[in-house]
Amino acid sequence: MLLAYLSTGRYEGPEVDLAMAEMDAKALYKAGEKRLGTDESTFIQIFSGRSRAHLAAVASSYHHLYRKKLKK
């Protein structure tokens, strides 16, 4: 994951696409809690390619949709 994070270009500005954040929250749920095991490639893609502001919006959307917090 560290290699993916370091080698991926990402936008780090404050603007966030809330629809995309919700799609990412749903993708994380589908790749994790909704299935047996995890789809690590989805987690790596989202966590290495999105800005901190976007990830904060993803966490908020995830909590709103599923009443659970994203775990570290």
CORSULPE-V235869 format. One line per field, one symbol per residue. psi: psi as a letter, one per 30 degrees, with the letter a starting at -180 (. if undefined). Layout:
psi=???
//
This chain:
psi=eeeeeffkklkglfkkjeeeeeeeeeeeeefdfflkalieeeeeeeffflleeeeeeeeeeeeeefhlkkk.
//
